[in-house]
Amino acid sequence: MLILINSLIMKLNVYLWLIGITLFSCRGNQEEYFRFSKIPESLEQVLHFNDVTFNVSVKGTSSLKKITIIIKSPELNDTLIRIVNGKVYGVKTGDLNNNNLPEIYAFVIGRGNNAKGSFVGYEFGSDEVVQLAFPEPNPKLMEGYMGQDSLFIQGKYLVRQFPVYNDSDLSLTPTANTRVIEYSLDDSHPYKDIRLLHLENSYVK
């Protein structure tokens, strides 16, 4: 009897392990794909860029989150606070324009089946903080858009991707492709406190 129980337990463990491997392999790049229900309600993270340290915390209610970013460096000590509607599923540092000034990006997804993705981003100089933002959307590229964005940093780009819906598609069941949009960041500064990302590439897959 004991041998039979042990055998069943071993088979069950193998079965669960195979399920786990299958789910993990289908999940793909963790920075690209996520489930809203699995995103934690709060977040505490410390990031470093050269001699700059970012202490990031995300707290709040089920709908509104307060993002607090504490910046510490030999030249800059500051605290930024932003309120967002949704959940923060990733925080990254970078230097997309390769000017040795640190940037930070907090990626946000709203609630609902067709929630829209967004980000909170800043670039830090020795004497200024510049907010980063998307440019006005290109209507041609947004055809078939119904939310469900995924945003992440890949190389020198901030990448945005989302499923493309046909007119006959039901909600949450897109049959078209996935639109991928790559944004770069240059040193142009047309606005006083905001620097817009630059639309670099776009394709479907």
C-alpha positions, 0 to 999 in steps of 0.5 A, a space after each residue: 500500500 505504501 509503495 502504491 501511494 509513493 508511486 502515485 505521489 511521484 507520478 503527480 509530481 512529474 505531472 505538475 512539473 510538466 505542466 509548469 514547464 509547459 506554462 513557462 515555455 508558453 509565457 515567453 519573455 517575462 518583460 513582454 507578457 504578463 497577467 494582470 491578476 498576477 501583478 502585485 498590488 505593491 512594489 518596492 525596488 532599488 535600481 542603480 545606474 552608475 552612481 545614481 540610486 533609485 528607490 521606487 515604491 508603488 502603493 495604493 488602492 486597487 484602482 489608484 497607485 502612488 509611485 514614489 521615486 527617490 533619487 540619490 546621487 552625488 549631484 542630485 537628490 530628489 523625490 518624485 511622486 506620480 498617481 496612476 490608474 492601474 497597476 505597475 508591472 515593471 520598473 527599469 532604468 536605461 540610457 536610450 539616447 546614450 548621453 550618460 544621463 540616467 532614465 527611469 521607466 515605470 510601466 503601467 497597465 489599466 484595469 479592464 479587458 481592453 485596458 490601455 498601457 502607459 508609462 511614467 518616465 524621466 531623464 535626470 540631469 545634474 540640474 534638471 528632471 525631464 519627463 518623458 512621454 509618447 508622441 501623438 499616436 499615428 492613426 494608421 498604426 493604431 488601426 485595430 487597437 483595443 488596448 492590452 498593451 505591453 511595454 518594455 525596454 529592449 536595447 536602445 528602444 522602448 517597445 510597445 506591442 498590442 494585439 490588432 483586432 479586425 472589425 469582426 473580432 470579438 472582445 479578447 479574441 483577436 484574429 489579426 497580428 500583433 503590432 510592435 512599435 519601437 520608440 527611440 529617445 534623442 536629445 531634442 527638447 522642444 518643450 520645457 519640461 517634457 521630452 517626447 519619444 521618437 517613433 523609430 520602427 513599426 511592424 506586425 508579427 
